[in-house]
Amino acid sequence: MKRHTLDKEEQETLDAFEGGELESALTPERRDQLASIARDTFKKDQRINIRLSAHDLDGLKRRALAEGIPYQTLVSSILHKYVSGSLYDVNAGK
């Protein structure tokens, strides 16, 4: 794995962090707010039914097993990444 060489500012920041010179500006109120946003973002409050080919479902189950997660969780994660824009079809637009 290629290591990134830190510039002067990055190295100063890292040194300050490792030296215990930095303090978090995260207040308990802000932490609670962020936790609430995270809970609401990943709340699973809707159900869908979908028909898949046996081949695709078997593939999903194999991939989920390799990841160590339930296949429904994998499907939900894939869909979330797609709609949030972090997963996309590399062949789209060709």
Helices and strands as residue ranges (DSSP letters): H 8-18, H 28-42, H 54-67, H 71-84
